[in-house]
Amino acid sequence: HGETLSSIEALFVVRGPGSASALRSGLAHAATLRFVLDIPLFLVEGGDVPAWREAIRARTPTPLHGFLTPLYERLPNITQKGM
């Protein structure tokens, strides 16, 4: 309470596994905050507690020279109108 966006020093984001919609939304928000606030972003897989601990300890950001890749729990169910 009482914190502002400027007080965020880094983001730690679960890249999956999870639902396609939730991961796309979460990663898009994380990438936007990382860009706007110019802060490091760390990606880990959901149940990988040792990776979380290592990322926090090492504070080595995930390079973001391309796309953030989600780890879907199953293939996305995307339909097209009229198909």
DADA-V461313 format. One record per residue. N is the residue number from 1. RES is the residue in three letters. PSI is psi in radians with two decimals (NA if undefined). BURIAL is I if it has 16 or more other ideal C-beta (glycine too) atoms within 10 Angstrom, else O. D_FIRST is the distance of its C-alpha to the first C-alpha in whole Angstrom. Layout:
<<N,RES,PSI,BURIAL,D_FIRST> <N,RES,PSI,BURIAL,D_FIRST>>
This chain:
<<1,HIS,2.40,O,0> <2,GLY,0.00,O,4> <3,GLU,2.73,O,5> <4,THR,2.90,O,9> <5,LEU,-0.58,O,12> <6,SER,-0.23,O,14> <7,SER,-0.12,O,12> <8,ILE,2.19,O,13> <9,GLU,-0.47,O,16> <10,ALA,2.80,O,18> <11,LEU,2.38,I,18> <12,PHE,2.12,O,19> <13,VAL,2.33,I,21> <14,VAL,2.13,I,23> <15,ARG,0.01,I,27> <16,GLY,-3.08,I,28> <17,PRO,2.69,O,30> <18,GLY,-3.10,I,29> <19,SER,2.60,O,30> <20,ALA,-0.80,I,31> <21,SER,-0.80,O,28> <22,ALA,-0.73,O,25> <23,LEU,-0.74,I,26> <24,ARG,-0.79,O,27> <25,SER,-0.84,O,24> <26,GLY,-0.78,I,22> <27,LEU,-0.61,I,24> <28,ALA,-0.76,O,24> <29,HIS,-0.76,O,21> <30,ALA,-0.77,I,20> <31,ALA,-0.67,I,23> <32,THR,-0.83,O,22> <33,LEU,-0.72,I,19> <34,ARG,-0.76,I,21> <35,PHE,-0.86,O,24> <36,VAL,-0.73,O,21> <37,LEU,-0.17,I,19> <38,ASP,0.98,O,22> <39,ILE,2.79,O,21> <40,PRO,2.64,I,22> <41,LEU,2.30,I,22> <42,PHE,2.22,I,24> <43,LEU,2.32,I,25> <44,VAL,2.82,I,26> <45,GLU,2.60,O,28> <46,GLY,-1.00,O,26> <47,GLY,0.15,O,28> <48,ASP,1.30,O,29> <49,VAL,-0.73,O,27> <50,PRO,-0.64,O,29> <51,ALA,-0.67,O,28> <52,TRP,-0.87,I,24> <53,ARG,-0.74,O,25> <54,GLU,-0.73,O,28> <55,ALA,-0.71,I,25> <56,ILE,-0.75,O,23> <57,ARG,-0.85,O,25> <58,ALA,-0.47,O,27> <59,ARG,0.80,O,25> <60,THR,1.88,O,28> <61,PRO,2.64,O,26> <62,THR,2.21,I,28> <63,PRO,2.33,O,31> <64,LEU,1.12,O,30> <65,HIS,0.07,O,33> <66,GLY,-2.36,O,34> <67,PHE,2.60,O,32> <68,LEU,2.17,I,29> <69,THR,2.04,O,31> <70,PRO,2.78,I,30> <71,LEU,1.67,O,32> <72,TYR,2.55,I,33> <73,GLU,-0.37,O,34> <74,ARG,3.00,O,37> <75,LEU,2.43,O,38> <76,PRO,2.50,O,36> <77,ASN,1.45,O,38> <78,ILE,2.15,O,38> <79,THR,2.77,O,41> <80,GLN,2.44,O,43> <81,LYS,2.35,O,44> <82,GLY,0.10,O,48> <83,MET,NA,O,48>>
